[in-house]
């Protein structure tokens, strides 16, 4: 047998390899695509799709009144935006339906669940009593896992949990609460707050990992000092951003990135997409809006007072009356704290398939879908190289 193999010509060997590669390409191309991953979302108003509609909280912590949602279903849904949020676009790109709020009655969670709550922070003390705090969101996830296990069986539920993507967007409210509370500042330094936030967030990530989670997406905090509400509170003649707020946000991002780097090495199969370039990108959008298709990066489309910084959108908040712009797509900010739907889409596009220098080490597209397509591309490339060699 050995002598027969050795006697084969190089041309014959190439033909055999080409036939094998052709069969592999056809097999992969005809095989059913793997179902997209489920999507579980934790966080604050940046990703709350309506959970605060179902809790007893302050009016200012709800977005279930017009003009919120005016560009999405033409009615308010509880999203703090004129339309869709970043997680709505991500779900679309992942070929999933809209992910329901975990509090919504009769919801099915086979495609995932959204536990986020407007105003929530990593620390349970942040706006305590008025939000679904982060530890409670994690408890609600456990309840959903139990429901899925009862519905699907233990093995299938475990597989769903392991293949799901876990998206976390939280932390900003901890720093807004801290810098707005002189008594808290007397007790804790900025370094103390960052350490507590990152420590609690790290424990939460490890807790999800222990329950089977393996794929994570993180939205880093934005330049908080440039929000219309904070810019207005700064009251500087030049309208500049409040750098104390932005500095905390940036320090948080750097600390979180360090934690994720360590988890990458100590937790087996831990994969993540971290928007490391989000802070600098949004800073650039705010200061050079026309470069990104906006006209205004300072003022809120919906609000009152300087820069629209009084949080009055929808009425019955800090003041009953508010002003509303004609074209939200011209604005980076929808209200005093939150971006427009247009901004959300641009951010979702970056998270979905940007390069590692902006989102890494994986992007969300890579986390949601298996890589069968790229395997086909690799085999096609090998086949083309072999054909060239055979010639």
C-alpha positions as CSV (number, residue, x, y, z in Angstrom):
1,X,0.0,0.0,0.0
2,X,2.8,2.4,0.9
3,X,4.6,1.9,-2.4
4,X,1.3,2.5,-4.3
5,X,0.8,5.8,-2.5
6,X,4.4,6.9,-3.2
7,X,3.9,6.0,-6.9
8,X,1.0,8.5,-7.3
9,X,1.9,11.5,-9.4
10,X,1.7,15.0,-7.9
11,X,-1.0,15.7,-10.5
12,X,-3.1,12.8,-9.2
13,X,-2.7,13.9,-5.6
14,X,-3.8,17.4,-6.4
15,X,-6.8,16.1,-8.2
16,X,-7.8,14.0,-5.2
17,X,-7.3,17.0,-2.8
18,X,-9.4,19.2,-5.1
19,X,-12.2,16.7,-5.2
20,X,-12.1,16.5,-1.4
21,X,-12.2,20.2,-1.0
22,X,-15.1,20.5,-3.5
23,X,-17.1,17.9,-1.5
24,X,-16.4,19.8,1.7
25,X,-17.5,23.1,0.2
26,X,-20.8,21.6,-1.1
27,X,-21.4,19.8,2.3
28,X,-20.9,23.0,4.3
29,X,-22.9,25.1,1.9
30,X,-25.9,22.7,2.0
31,X,-25.8,22.1,5.8
32,X,-28.4,24.0,7.8
33,X,-27.1,27.2,9.4
34,X,-26.9,27.2,13.1
35,X,-29.7,29.0,14.9
36,X,-28.6,32.5,16.1
37,X,-27.8,32.8,19.8
38,X,-30.4,34.0,22.3
39,X,-29.9,37.6,23.7
40,X,-30.0,38.5,27.4
41,X,-29.7,42.2,28.3
42,X,-28.9,43.8,31.6
43,X,-28.5,47.5,32.4
44,X,-30.0,51.0,32.6
45,X,-32.0,53.3,30.5
46,X,-29.6,53.0,27.6
47,X,-31.1,49.5,27.0
48,X,-34.4,49.5,29.0
49,X,-37.1,48.6,26.5
50,X,-40.0,49.0,29.0
51,X,-39.3,47.3,32.3
52,X,-39.9,50.6,34.2
53,X,-43.4,50.6,32.9
54,X,-44.2,47.8,35.3
55,X,-42.6,49.1,38.5
56,X,-43.6,51.8,41.1
57,X,-41.1,54.5,40.3
58,X,-40.7,58.2,39.7
59,X,-42.3,59.7,36.6
60,X,-38.9,60.9,35.5
61,X,-37.8,57.3,35.5
62,X,-40.4,56.3,32.9
63,X,-40.6,56.9,29.1
64,X,-44.1,55.6,28.5
65,X,-45.6,59.0,27.4
66,X,-45.3,61.0,24.1
67,X,-43.2,62.1,22.4
68,X,-41.1,59.1,23.4
69,X,-41.3,56.4,20.7
70,X,-42.7,58.8,18.1
71,X,-40.6,57.2,15.4
72,X,-41.1,53.6,16.6
73,X,-44.6,52.1,16.4
74,X,-45.7,55.7,16.6
75,X,-46.2,55.4,20.3
76,X,-44.2,55.3,23.5
77,X,-43.0,51.8,24.5
78,X,-40.9,52.7,27.6
79,X,-37.7,53.2,25.6
80,X,-35.8,56.4,26.5
81,X,-35.6,57.5,22.8
82,X,-37.6,58.7,19.9
83,X,-37.3,55.2,18.5
84,X,-35.3,52.1,18.8
85,X,-32.4,51.5,21.1
86,X,-29.0,49.9,20.4
87,X,-30.2,46.5,21.5
88,X,-33.2,46.6,19.1
89,X,-30.8,47.0,16.2
90,X,-28.5,44.3,17.5
91,X,-31.5,41.9,17.8
92,X,-32.4,42.7,14.2
93,X,-28.9,42.1,12.9
94,X,-28.8,38.8,14.9
95,X,-32.1,37.8,13.1
96,X,-34.0,37.8,16.3
97,X,-37.4,39.4,17.1
98,X,-37.5,42.3,19.5
99,X,-36.3,41.1,22.9
100,X,-39.1,41.6,25.4
101,X,-38.9,43.2,28.8
102,X,-38.6,40.6,31.5
103,X,-41.5,42.3,33.4
104,X,-43.9,42.2,30.4
105,X,-46.7,39.7,31.2
106,X,-47.0,36.5,29.2
107,X,-43.6,37.1,27.5
108,X,-41.8,34.1,26.0
109,X,-38.0,34.1,26.5
110,X,-36.9,31.5,24.0
111,X,-35.0,34.2,22.2
112,X,-33.8,36.0,25.3
113,X,-35.0,38.6,27.8
114,X,-34.3,42.2,28.7
115,X,-33.8,42.9,32.4
116,X,-32.6,46.5,32.1
117,X,-34.2,49.3,34.2
118,X,-33.9,53.1,33.6
119,X,-31.9,54.6,36.5
120,X,-30.3,51.4,37.6
121,X,-26.6,51.2,38.6
122,X,-24.2,48.5,39.4
123,X,-24.5,49.3,43.1
124,X,-27.9,48.5,44.7
125,X,-27.7,51.9,46.6
126,X,-27.9,53.8,43.3
127,X,-31.4,55.3,43.2
128,X,-32.5,52.6,45.6
129,X,-36.2,51.9,45.7
130,X,-37.0,53.5,42.3
131,X,-35.3,51.0,39.9
132,X,-34.8,47.4,39.3
133,X,-31.2,47.2,40.7
134,X,-28.5,45.1,39.1
135,X,-28.6,42.3,41.7
136,X,-32.3,42.0,41.2
137,X,-31.9,41.9,37.4
138,X,-29.5,38.9,38.0
139,X,-32.1,37.2,40.2
140,X,-34.7,37.7,37.5
141,X,-32.4,36.0,35.1
142,X,-32.3,33.0,37.4
143,X,-36.1,32.9,37.2
144,X,-36.0,33.0,33.5
145,X,-33.5,30.1,33.4
146,X,-35.9,28.1,35.5
147,X,-38.8,28.8,33.1
148,X,-36.6,27.8,30.2
149,X,-35.5,24.6,31.9
150,X,-39.2,23.7,32.6
151,X,-40.1,24.5,29.0
152,X,-37.2,23.0,27.1
153,X,-35.7,20.4,29.4
154,X,-32.4,20.7,31.2
155,X,-30.1,19.7,28.4
156,X,-31.6,22.1,25.8
157,X,-31.9,25.0,28.3
158,X,-28.2,24.5,29.2
159,X,-27.3,24.7,25.5
160,X,-29.3,27.8,25.0
161,X,-27.7,29.5,28.0
162,X,-24.2,28.5,26.9
163,X,-24.7,29.8,23.3
164,X,-26.5,33.0,24.3
165,X,-25.0,36.5,24.2
166,X,-25.1,38.5,27.4
167,X,-25.1,42.3,26.8
168,X,-24.4,44.6,29.7
169,X,-24.7,48.4,29.6
170,X,-24.6,49.8,33.2
171,X,-22.4,52.0,35.4
172,X,-23.2,55.6,34.3
173,X,-25.9,56.1,37.0
174,X,-23.5,55.1,39.8
175,X,-21.3,58.0,38.9
176,X,-24.1,60.5,38.2
177,X,-25.6,59.6,41.6
178,X,-22.2,59.9,43.3
179,X,-21.3,63.3,41.8
180,X,-24.9,64.6,42.6
181,X,-24.7,63.5,46.3
182,X,-22.4,65.7,48.4
183,X,-23.0,63.4,51.5
184,X,-21.8,60.4,49.6
185,X,-18.7,62.3,48.3
186,X,-17.8,63.0,52.0
187,X,-17.6,59.3,52.6
188,X,-16.1,57.9,49.4
189,X,-13.5,59.2,47.0
190,X,-13.9,58.8,43.3
191,X,-11.4,55.9,43.4
192,X,-13.5,54.2,46.1
193,X,-16.6,54.4,43.9
194,X,-14.9,53.1,40.8
195,X,-13.4,50.2,42.8
196,X,-16.9,49.3,44.2
197,X,-18.6,49.5,40.8
198,X,-15.9,47.5,39.1
199,X,-15.8,45.0,41.9
200,X,-19.5,44.4,41.9
201,X,-19.6,44.2,38.1
202,X,-16.8,41.7,38.1
203,X,-18.7,39.5,40.6
204,X,-21.8,39.7,38.4
205,X,-19.9,38.6,35.3
206,X,-18.4,35.7,37.2
207,X,-21.8,34.7,38.5
208,X,-23.3,34.6,35.0
209,X,-20.3,32.6,33.8
210,X,-20.8,30.1,36.6
211,X,-24.4,29.7,35.4
212,X,-23.2,28.8,31.9
213,X,-22.8,32.2,30.2
214,X,-19.7,32.3,27.9
215,X,-20.3,35.2,25.4
216,X,-20.5,38.8,26.7
217,X,-21.0,42.2,25.1
218,X,-20.2,45.4,27.0
219,X,-21.2,49.0,26.2
220,X,-18.7,51.2,27.8
221,X,-19.8,54.4,29.5
222,X,-20.0,57.6,27.4
223,X,-18.5,61.1,28.1
224,X,-21.0,61.8,30.9
225,X,-19.9,65.4,31.2
226,X,-21.2,66.2,27.7
227,X,-24.8,65.1,28.3
228,X,-27.1,68.1,27.9
229,X,-28.3,67.9,31.5
230,X,-24.7,67.8,32.9
231,X,-23.4,70.4,30.4
232,X,-26.2,72.8,31.5
233,X,-25.4,72.1,35.2
234,X,-21.8,73.1,34.5
235,X,-22.9,76.5,33.5
236,X,-19.6,77.6,31.9
237,X,-19.8,80.5,29.5
238,X,-18.3,78.4,26.7
239,X,-20.8,75.6,27.2
240,X,-18.0,73.1,27.7
241,X,-18.4,69.6,29.1
242,X,-18.2,68.9,32.8
243,X,-14.9,67.1,32.9
244,X,-15.3,65.6,36.4
245,X,-18.1,63.5,35.2
246,X,-16.3,62.4,32.0
247,X,-13.1,61.6,33.9
248,X,-15.0,59.1,36.1
249,X,-16.6,57.5,33.0
250,X,-13.2,57.1,31.3
251,X,-11.6,55.7,34.4
252,X,-14.4,53.2,34.7
253,X,-13.9,52.0,31.1
254,X,-10.2,51.5,31.6
255,X,-10.7,49.5,34.8
256,X,-13.4,47.4,33.2
257,X,-11.2,46.6,30.2
258,X,-8.5,45.5,32.6
259,X,-10.9,43.1,34.3
260,X,-12.0,41.6,31.0
261,X,-8.4,41.1,29.9
262,X,-7.8,39.1,33.1
263,X,-11.0,37.1,32.7
264,X,-10.0,36.2,29.1
265,X,-7.0,34.4,30.6
266,X,-8.5,32.8,33.7
267,X,-12.0,31.8,32.5
268,X,-12.1,29.0,30.0
269,X,-14.0,29.8,26.8
270,X,-14.8,33.4,28.0
271,X,-15.4,35.5,25.0
272,X,-16.3,39.2,24.9
273,X,-17.0,42.2,22.8
274,X,-15.9,45.4,24.5
275,X,-16.6,48.8,22.9
276,X,-13.2,50.2,23.8
277,X,-13.5,53.0,21.2
278,X,-17.1,54.0,22.3
279,X,-16.0,56.9,24.6
280,X,-13.6,58.5,22.1
281,X,-16.0,57.9,19.2
282,X,-19.0,59.5,20.9
283,X,-16.8,62.4,22.1
284,X,-15.9,63.0,18.4
285,X,-19.6,62.7,17.4
286,X,-20.6,65.3,20.0
287,X,-17.9,67.8,19.0
288,X,-18.0,67.2,15.3
289,X,-21.6,66.2,14.5
290,X,-21.6,67.1,10.8
291,X,-18.8,64.5,10.2
292,X,-21.3,61.8,11.3
293,X,-24.5,63.1,9.6
294,X,-25.8,65.2,12.5
295,X,-26.3,68.9,12.8
296,X,-26.3,69.4,16.6
297,X,-24.2,67.6,19.2
298,X,-24.9,69.9,22.1
299,X,-28.6,70.4,22.5
300,X,-31.4,67.9,23.3
301,X,-34.1,67.5,20.7
302,X,-36.7,67.3,23.6
303,X,-36.3,69.2,26.8
304,X,-36.3,72.7,28.3
305,X,-33.8,75.4,29.3
306,X,-30.1,75.7,28.5
307,X,-29.1,73.0,25.9
308,X,-32.5,71.3,26.6
309,X,-30.8,70.2,29.8
310,X,-33.8,70.4,32.0
311,X,-35.2,66.8,32.0
312,X,-38.7,67.7,31.0
313,X,-39.3,65.6,27.9
314,X,-42.8,64.1,28.0
315,X,-43.9,66.5,30.8
316,X,-44.5,65.9,34.5
317,X,-40.8,65.6,35.1
318,X,-38.8,68.5,36.5
319,X,-41.2,70.9,34.8
320,X,-44.4,70.2,33.0
321,X,-43.6,72.0,29.7
322,X,-41.0,71.0,27.1
323,X,-39.8,71.9,23.7
324,X,-39.6,69.5,20.8
325,X,-37.4,69.7,17.7
326,X,-38.8,69.1,14.2
327,X,-36.2,66.6,13.1
328,X,-34.7,64.2,15.7
329,X,-32.3,62.8,13.1
330,X,-30.4,66.1,13.2
331,X,-29.6,65.6,16.9
332,X,-27.2,63.4,18.7
333,X,-29.3,63.7,21.9
334,X,-33.0,63.0,22.1
335,X,-33.5,64.2,25.7
336,X,-31.4,65.6,28.5
337,X,-29.6,62.2,29.0
338,X,-30.3,59.9,26.1
339,X,-29.3,59.7,22.4
340,X,-31.6,59.6,19.4
341,X,-32.5,56.5,17.4
342,X,-30.1,57.6,14.7
343,X,-27.2,57.6,17.2
344,X,-28.3,54.2,18.5
345,X,-28.2,52.7,15.0
346,X,-24.7,54.1,14.3
347,X,-23.5,52.6,17.6
348,X,-25.1,49.3,16.9
349,X,-23.4,49.2,13.5
350,X,-20.0,49.6,15.2
351,X,-20.7,47.0,17.8
352,X,-21.9,44.6,15.2
353,X,-18.9,44.4,12.9
354,X,-16.3,46.9,13.8
355,X,-12.6,46.1,14.0
356,X,-10.7,45.1,17.2
357,X,-9.3,48.6,17.6
358,X,-12.8,49.8,18.3
359,X,-14.7,46.7,19.4
360,X,-12.8,43.7,20.6
361,X,-11.4,41.1,20.7
362,X,-14.7,39.9,19.1
363,X,-17.5,42.0,17.6
364,X,-21.1,41.1,18.2
365,X,-21.6,39.5,14.8
366,X,-18.9,37.0,15.6
367,X,-20.4,36.2,19.0
368,X,-23.9,35.7,17.7
369,X,-23.2,33.5,14.7
370,X,-21.1,30.5,14.3
371,X,-18.3,30.7,11.8
372,X,-19.5,28.1,9.2
373,X,-19.4,30.8,6.5
374,X,-15.8,31.7,7.3
375,X,-14.9,28.0,7.2
376,X,-16.3,27.8,3.7
377,X,-14.3,30.9,2.7
378,X,-11.1,29.3,4.1
379,X,-11.7,26.1,2.1
380,X,-12.5,28.0,-1.1
381,X,-9.3,29.9,-0.7
382,X,-7.3,26.6,-0.2
383,X,-9.0,25.2,-3.3
384,X,-8.0,28.2,-5.3
385,X,-4.4,28.1,-4.1
386,X,-4.2,24.3,-4.9
387,X,-5.7,24.9,-8.4
388,X,-3.0,27.5,-9.0
389,X,-0.3,25.2,-7.8
390,X,-1.6,22.3,-10.0
391,X,-1.4,24.5,-13.0
